[in-house]
Amino acid sequence: MKRTAISHGWALSHTTGPRPSSVGSLRDIPATVPGTVHTDLLAAGIIEDPYLDGNEALQAWIAQSDWRYTSSFEWAPGEERSELVFEGLDTVAAVALNGHPVLHAENMHRTHRIDATTHLVPGTNHLTVDFSSAVREADRRTLELGSRPHANHHPYNALRKMACSFGWDWGIDTATAGIWKPVHLEQWSTARLASVRPVATVDGAEGVVDIHLELARASGEGPLVATAAIGGATARTVLSPGTSSAVLSLRLPSVNLWWPRGYGDQALYRLDVEIGPAEGSRAVALDSWSRDIGFRTVALAMPEDGGGTGFGLEVNGRPVFVKGANWIPDDAFPHRVDRARYARRIGQAAAAGLNLLRVWGGGIYESEDFYSLCDEHGILTWQDFLLACAAYSEEEPLRSEIEAEAREAVARLAVHPSLTVLNGNNENLWGYTDWDWQALLEGRSWGRDYYCTVLPGIAAELAPHVVYTPGSPFTPAASGFDPQTDPNDPSRGTMHIWDLWNQKDYLHYRDYRPRFVAEFGWQGPRPGPR
């Protein structure tokens, strides 16, 4: 496979919407990909830093406008397939290649792959990405879906965009747009690896990894061979013509376990997977994949006792005293958070004695850099599904988007030994029972089916070695959620403590005797993005 980044020569233009009279030309502004409208305007000197002074409000016109990204790239025929891969479009976008519409996207949290073979021409090709205003789209879609309760002032729950992009109590409101992850042109023949999903477990002293493969084929002709290798063990299987999936299993004797920091070493093993034609012992690989994986077990302990129902994590059969924090996006513009910045932050977490980071549900499914660094540092991770402080429609078109993003995220993240908890939502169970949502909903769906059926089903299928919880906070129930029970009961399961910030003084933290606090805080100064 040949992969070429389309990262240069991009330009940004304002197409429709408000604009201050003091702003000059908004056409063909040099643009950075990955990037966003705000950061491109900032780099061009057109706006001031959105973090400073009253700039957040002064720049609201940006989110009310539509924008266009354009670029050109070279292409020469030679492979059977040529595909454009957009790893992240934020958010409602229409893509055209040489004037031909090839994609309509409306989910910041998904990867989009386009078979561009029939629309490419030898030589120079032109790419256009039009973004609609997320603010206007969210307003329009909430009318179509039916109004549902949500935090803050924009109906972010009607659109699959990072909730805190519309502003939060700790962050600025940008509702920006842009190509926030890389864009590639991939050219390949015969077949490629569409998905590699290892599930690593422990059987006695042995490490066991089942590698689930999905292939994309340019044609069904000819058998293919898939091979996997880890720690001196190898496995091989032949896929007959037309077959596009396989499972390879490997066992490592006397495997070294992966432990959270403070409990043991973070043993990692390199797993290599490739596919190639079955004929010929010296055939060149068609595609390959490599990651570091670890072997560990994780279990949720919820003992019933005189104090209620406990909540705890056991790793490799040993209870872990969790010392954690919630992780929000480290920048209003997440594309600016590179591996070095992640390394600084996670190093700070380790230096502070933390052993768990909860990736909060109003942000993003965190990056490979974040997770691989947590693997290396022994920081347990808890990833919320991205549904936060709001009621969500269970109907189309939102339902399919939520299912698709969840499947992609779980399949991507489940390889990481640090991932121990997948959590259905942030505060939505609590909101339904305690925030007067039921009267406002007037019988409309609000998300229960996601938390009790859809998401646990995806987690069980794709990440059976990871704990699933229906929400945070939550009180254990046989059905996953009991609307007659307080989800934020301090004596059962997990809880969030926010009345100290909102109603009382911080000294009242001493009044609580919770079983497990999954979120709490106190407003304080926060440094800028640097």
C-alpha positions in Angstrom: 0.0 0.0 0.0 1.1 3.5 -0.8 -0.1 6.3 1.6 0.4 10.0 0.7 -0.5 12.7 3.1 -2.5 15.6 1.7 -1.2 18.2 4.1 0.2 21.0 2.0 -1.3 23.7 -0.3 -4.6 24.1 1.6 -6.5 27.4 1.5 -9.5 28.6 3.5 -12.3 30.9 2.4 -15.4 32.4 4.0 -18.4 31.4 1.9 -21.6 32.6 3.7 -22.6 34.1 7.1 -21.8 37.2 9.1 -18.4 38.9 9.2 -17.2 42.1 10.9 -16.7 45.1 8.7 -13.2 45.5 10.2 -12.1 42.1 8.8 -10.3 42.2 5.5 -10.3 39.6 2.8 -11.4 36.1 3.9 -10.5 34.4 0.7 -7.7 31.9 0.0 -6.2 32.2 3.5 -3.3 29.8 3.9 -4.6 26.9 5.9 -3.0 24.1 8.0 -4.3 20.5 7.9 -4.8 19.2 10.5 -6.3 22.4 11.7 -9.4 24.5 12.2 -10.9 27.8 11.0 -10.0 29.6 14.2 -6.4 28.5 14.2 -5.9 29.4 10.6 -7.4 32.9 11.1 -5.2 33.3 14.1 -2.1 32.3 12.2 -3.0 34.7 9.4 -3.3 37.6 11.9 -7.0 38.1 11.2 -8.2 37.4 14.7 -6.6 37.7 18.2 -6.1 34.7 20.5 -9.6 33.3 21.3 -8.4 32.5 24.8 -7.7 36.1 25.7 -9.9 38.9 27.1 -13.4 39.1 25.4 -12.3 37.5 22.2 -14.5 34.5 22.6 -17.6 36.6 22.3 -16.2 38.9 19.6 -15.4 35.9 17.4 -18.8 34.3 17.6 -19.4 35.3 13.9 -16.9 32.6 12.9 -19.1 29.8 14.2 -22.1 31.3 12.5 -20.4 31.2 9.1 -19.8 28.6 6.4 -16.2 27.9 5.3 -14.4 26.2 2.4 -11.1 24.4 2.3 -9.4 23.8 -1.0 -6.3 21.9 -2.1 -4.7 20.1 -5.0 -2.6 17.0 -5.2 -1.0 14.8 -7.8 -2.1 11.3 -8.9 -0.8 8.7 -11.3 -2.6 5.5 -12.1 -1.0 2.2 -11.2 -3.0 0.5 -8.4 -6.4 -1.0 -8.5 -7.8 1.2 -5.9 -7.2 4.8 -4.8 -9.0 6.0 -1.7 -9.3 9.3 0.1 -9.2 8.9 3.9 -10.4 11.7 6.1 -9.5 10.8 9.7 -11.6 13.7 11.1 -13.9 16.3 9.7 -15.4 18.8 12.2 -18.3 18.5 11.6 -21.0 18.9 8.8 -18.9 18.7 5.7 -19.4 18.2 1.9 -16.4 16.9 0.0 -16.0 17.2 -3.8 -13.2 15.8 -5.9 -12.6 17.5 -9.3 -16.1 19.0 -8.9 -17.8 15.6 -8.2 -19.6 15.3 -4.8 -18.0 12.2 -3.1 -18.9 12.6 0.6 -21.4 14.1 3.0 -20.1 13.9 6.6 -21.8 15.0 9.9 -19.8 13.4 12.7 -16.6 14.8 14.1 -15.8 11.5 15.8 -15.6 9.2 12.7 -13.1 8.4 9.9 -14.4 8.6 6.4 -13.0 6.6 3.5 -13.9 7.3 -0.1 -13.2 5.2 -3.2 -12.0 8.0 -5.4 -10.7 5.8 -8.3 -13.3 6.8 -10.9 -13.1 10.5 -10.1 -9.3 10.9 -10.2 -7.4 12.2 -13.3 -3.7 11.7 -14.1 -1.8 14.8 -13.0 -3.4 17.5 -10.8 -6.6 16.8 -8.9 -8.7 19.4 -6.9 -10.2 18.8 -3.5 -12.9 20.9 -1.9 -14.3 20.6 1.6 -17.3 22.8 2.5 -18.2 23.2 6.2 -21.7 24.3 7.3 -22.0 26.3 10.5 -22.2 23.9 13.4 -24.2 26.4 15.5 -26.9 26.8 12.7 -26.9 23.0 12.1 -27.4 22.2 15.7 -30.3 24.7 16.0 -31.9 23.3 12.8 -31.5 19.6 13.9 -32.8 20.1 17.3 -36.1 21.3 15.7 -36.1 18.2 13.5 -35.4 15.8 16.2 -37.4 17.5 18.9 -36.0 19.7 21.7 -34.2 17.8 24.5 -32.6 19.1 27.7 -28.9 19.9 27.6 -26.3 21.9 29.5 -25.1 25.3 28.4 -26.6 27.4 25.7 -26.2 25.5 22.4 -28.2 22.3 21.6 -25.0 20.3 21.1 -26.9 17.1 21.7 -28.4 17.3 18.2 -25.1 17.1 16.4 -22.1 14.7 16.7 -19.6 17.3 17.6 -17.4 17.6 20.7 -19.8 19.0 23.2 -17.3 21.3 24.9 -16.6 22.9 21.5 -19.8 24.9 22.1 -18.4 26.1 25.5 -18.4 24.6 29.0 -18.0 26.0 32.5 -14.3 25.6 32.2 -13.8 26.2 28.4 -14.3 28.7 25.6 -17.2 28.6 23.1 -15.7 28.3 19.6 -17.9 25.8 17.8 -15.2 25.9 15.2 -15.0 23.9 11.9 -12.1 22.3 10.1 -10.2 19.3 8.9 -9.0 18.4 12.4 -7.2 15.2 11.6 -5.0 14.1 8.8 -6.1 13.5 5.2 -4.4 10.7 3.1 -4.6 9.3 -0.4 -4.1 5.5 -0.2 -3.4 3.5 -3.3 -3.5 -0.3 -3.2 -4.1 -3.5 -5.1 -5.5 -6.9 -4.3 -6.3 -6.3 -0.6 -5.6 -4.2 2.4 -6.1 -4.6 6.2 -9.4 -2.8 6.9 -9.3 -3.6 10.6 -7.0 -5.4 13.1 -8.5 -5.9 16.5 -6.4 -7.9 19.0 -8.0 -9.1 22.2 -5.3 -9.9 24.7 -6.2 -12.0 27.8 -4.4 -14.2 30.4 -4.8 -17.9 30.9 -2.9 -19.1 33.9 0.7 -18.2 33.2 0.1 -17.8 29.4 -0.7 -14.7 27.5 -3.4 -15.3 24.8 -4.1 -12.9 22.0 -6.9 -13.4 19.4 -6.4 -11.2 16.4 -9.6 -10.4 14.5 -8.9 -9.3 11.0 -11.1 -7.7 8.4 -9.8 -7.2 4.9 -10.9 -5.0 2.0 -10.4 -6.7 -1.3 -10.1 -5.0 -4.7 -11.1 -8.4 -6.2 -12.0 -11.7 -4.7 -9.6 -13.7 -6.9 -6.8 -15.7 -5.4 -6.1 -16.8 -1.8 -4.4 -14.6 0.7 -2.2 -15.4 3.7 -2.4 -13.6 7.0 0.5 -13.9 9.5 0.9 -12.6 13.0 4.0 -12.6 15.3 4.6 -11.6 18.9 7.3 -12.5 21.4 8.7 -15.3 19.3 5.3 -16.9 18.6 3.8 -16.9 15.1 0.4 -17.8 13.5 -0.6 -18.1 9.9 -3.9 -18.7 8.1 -5.0 -18.8 4.4 -8.0 -16.8 3.4 -9.8 -18.4 0.4 -10.9 -16.3 -2.6 -13.8 -14.0 -1.5 -13.1 -14.4 2.2 -12.5 -11.1 4.0 -12.3 -12.0 7.7 -10.2 -14.3 9.9 -9.0 -14.8 13.5 -5.4 -15.7 14.4 -4.7 -17.0 17.9 -1.3 -16.8 19.6 -0.2 -18.0 23.1 2.9 -16.9 25.0 4.1 -19.0 27.8 5.2 -17.3 31.1 4.0 -14.0 29.8 5.0 -10.8 31.8 1.8 -9.0 32.9 1.0 -5.3 32.4 0.4 -3.6 35.7 -0.8 -0.1 36.6 1.9 2.1 38.1 2.8 1.3 41.7 1.7 -2.4 41.3 4.3 -3.7 38.9 6.0 -3.2 35.5 4.3 -2.2 32.3 5.3 -5.1 30.1 4.5 -4.5 26.4 4.9 -6.8 23.5 5.2 -5.9 19.8 2.5 -7.5 17.7 3.1 -7.6 13.9 0.4 -8.5 11.4 0.6 -8.6 7.6 -1.2 -10.0 4.6 0.1 -11.1 1.3 -0.5 -13.4 -1.7 -0.6 -17.1 -0.7 1.7 -18.1 -3.6 5.4 -17.9 -3.3 7.5 -17.9 -0.1 9.2 -14.6 -0.9 6.0 -12.7 -1.8 6.0 -9.0 -0.8 3.4 -8.0 1.8 0.3 -6.2 0.6 -0.3 -4.5 3.9 1.0 -4.6 7.5 0.1 -3.4 11.0 2.1 -3.1 14.2 1.3 -2.1 17.8 2.5 -2.6 21.3 0.1 -4.7 23.4 0.0 -5.9 27.0 -1.5 -8.8 28.8 -3.7 -8.1 31.9 -7.1 -8.9 33.3 -9.5 -6.3 34.7 -12.7 -6.8 36.7 -15.2 -4.6 38.3 -15.8 -5.3 42.1 -19.2 -4.2 43.4 -19.5 -5.9 46.8 -22.7 -5.5 48.8 -22.0 -4.7 52.4 -23.3 -2.8 55.4 -22.3 0.5 53.8 -24.2 -0.1 50.5 -22.6 -1.2 47.2 -18.9 -0.8 46.6 -17.2 0.0 43.3 -13.6 -0.8 42.6 -11.2 -2.1 39.9 -9.2 -5.3 40.1 -6.3 -5.7 37.7 -4.7 -9.1 37.4 -6.8 -10.2 40.3 -5.5 -7.5 42.6 -7.6 -4.6 43.9 -6.3 -1.2 42.8 -6.6 1.8 45.0 -7.6 4.3 42.3 -6.0 7.8 42.5 -7.4 9.5 39.4 -8.5 12.6 37.7 -10.9 13.5 34.9 -9.2 14.4 31.5 -10.8 17.0 29.4 -9.4 18.0 25.9 -6.1 19.8 26.6 -7.0 22.5 24.1 -10.2 24.0 22.7 -8.5 23.0 19.4 -7.4 19.4 20.0 -5.3 19.2 16.8 -2.7 21.4 18.6 -2.1 18.7 21.2 0.9 16.8 19.8 2.7 13.8 21.3 5.1 16.0 23.2 2.3 17.9 24.9 0.5 14.6 25.8 3.8 13.4 27.2 4.2 16.4 29.4 0.6 16.2 30.7 0.7 12.4 31.4 4.2 12.8 32.9 2.6 15.4 35.2 -0.2 13.0 36.1 2.4 10.3 37.0 4.5 12.7 39.0 1.4 13.7 41.0 0.9 10.1 41.9 -2.2 9.5 39.7 -2.9 6.0 38.3 -6.1 6.6 36.4 -7.3 9.2 33.9 -11.0 9.3 33.0 -11.6 10.7 29.5 -14.7 12.8 30.0 -17.7 12.3 27.7 -18.0 15.9 26.6 -14.7 15.8 24.7 -13.2 13.3 22.2 -12.2 9.7 21.9 -8.6 10.3 22.8 -5.7 9.8 20.4 -3.2 7.0 19.9 -0.5 9.2 21.5 -2.6 9.6 24.6 -3.3 5.9 25.0 0.2 4.6 24.1 1.7 7.0 26.6 -0.7 5.8 29.3 0.3 2.2 28.4 3.9 3.2 28.9 3.4 5.1 32.2 1.0 2.5 33.7 -1.9 5.0 33.8 -5.2 3.2 33.8 -7.7 4.8 31.4 -11.5 5.1 31.5 -13.1 6.3 28.3 -16.6 7.8 28.3 -18.7 7.4 25.2 -19.3 10.9 24.0 -22.7 11.7 25.4 -22.6 14.3 28.2 -25.0 16.3 30.3 -27.9 16.0 27.9 -30.8 13.9 26.6 -30.1 12.3 23.2 -32.4 11.2 20.4 -32.5 7.5 19.9 -34.0 7.9 16.4 -32.3 8.4 13.0 -30.2 10.1 11.9 -28.4 10.4 15.2 -28.7 6.7 16.2 -26.6 5.4 13.3 -24.0 8.0 13.8 -23.6 7.2 17.5 -23.4 3.5 16.8 -20.8 4.0 14.0 -18.6 6.2 16.0 -18.8 3.9 19.1 -17.8 0.8 17.0 -14.9 2.6 15.4 -13.6 4.0 18.8 -13.9 0.7 20.6 -12.2 -1.3 17.9 -9.4 1.3 17.8 -8.8 1.7 21.5 -9.3 -1.9 22.8 -5.8 -2.8 21.9 -4.4 -0.7 24.7 -3.8 -2.5 28.0 -4.4 0.8 29.9 -8.0 0.9 28.8 -10.0 -0.6 31.7 -13.4 1.1 31.6 -15.8 2.0 28.8 -18.6 4.2 30.2 -21.9 4.9 28.6 -22.3 8.6 29.3 -21.5 11.5 31.6 -24.3 12.5 34.0 -27.2 11.6 31.7 -28.7 9.0 34.0 -28.4 11.6 36.8 -30.0 14.2 34.6 -33.0 12.0 33.7 -33.8 11.2 37.4 -32.9 14.5 39.1 -32.8 17.4 36.8 -36.5 17.7 35.8 -35.8 16.3 32.3 -38.9 14.0 32.3 -41.4 16.8 32.1 -39.3 18.6 29.4 -39.0 15.4 27.3 -42.8 14.9 27.0 -42.2 11.2 26.2 -39.4 11.6 23.7 -36.4 9.2 23.8 -33.5 10.4 25.9 -30.7 7.8 25.5 -31.5 4.9 27.8 -31.3 2.4 24.9 -27.8 3.5 24.1 -26.6 3.0 27.7 -28.4 -0.2 28.5 -28.4 -2.0 25.1 -26.5 -0.5 22.2 -23.2 0.5 23.9 -22.9 -2.5 26.2 -23.5 -4.7 23.2 -20.7 -3.0 21.2 -18.3 -3.3 24.2 -19.1 -7.0 24.8 -18.6 -7.7 21.1 -15.4 -5.7 20.4 -13.8 -5.4 23.8 -14.8 -8.2 26.1 -11.7 -7.7 28.1 -12.7 -4.2 29.2 -15.2 -3.3 31.9 -18.5 -1.5 30.8 -20.5 0.8 33.0 -23.8 2.4 31.9 -23.0 5.9 33.1 -21.2 8.1 35.5 -22.5 8.5 38.1 -24.5 5.3 38.4 -26.0 3.0 41.0 -25.9 -0.7 40.1 -29.2 -2.2 38.9 -30.1 -5.5 37.2 -31.3 -3.7 34.1 -28.3 -1.4 34.0 -30.4 1.6 35.1 -33.3 2.0 37.5 -35.1 5.3 37.1 -36.5 5.0 40.6 -33.1 4.9 42.1 -30.8 7.9 42.6 -27.8 7.4 40.3 -25.7 9.7 42.5 -26.3 7.8 45.7 -23.0 8.2 47.6 -23.4 4.7 49.3 -23.8 2.8 46.0 -21.6 2.7 42.9 -20.1 5.9 41.6 -20.9 9.5 42.3 -20.1 13.0 41.3 -19.7 15.8 43.8 -20.5 19.3 42.4 -22.7 20.9 45.1 -19.5 22.1 46.8 -18.7 24.3 43.8 -22.3 25.2 43.0 -23.9 25.6 46.5 -21.6 25.1 49.4 -18.1 25.7 50.6 -15.3 23.3 49.9 -15.0 22.3 53.6 -18.2 20.2 53.1 -16.2 17.6 51.1 -15.6 16.2 54.6 -19.3 15.5 55.0 -19.3 12.8 52.2 -18.4 9.1 52.6 -18.8 8.0 49.0 -17.8 4.5 47.7 -16.1 5.9 44.5 -16.0 9.5 43.3 -15.8 9.5 39.6 -15.9 13.3 39.3 -15.5 16.4 41.5 -13.8 19.7 41.3 -13.4 23.3 42.3 -13.1 26.3 40.0 -9.6 27.6 39.7 -7.2 29.4 37.3 -6.3 27.3 34.3 -3.2 27.9 32.2 -3.5 28.6 28.5 -2.8 26.0 25.7 1.0 26.3 26.1 
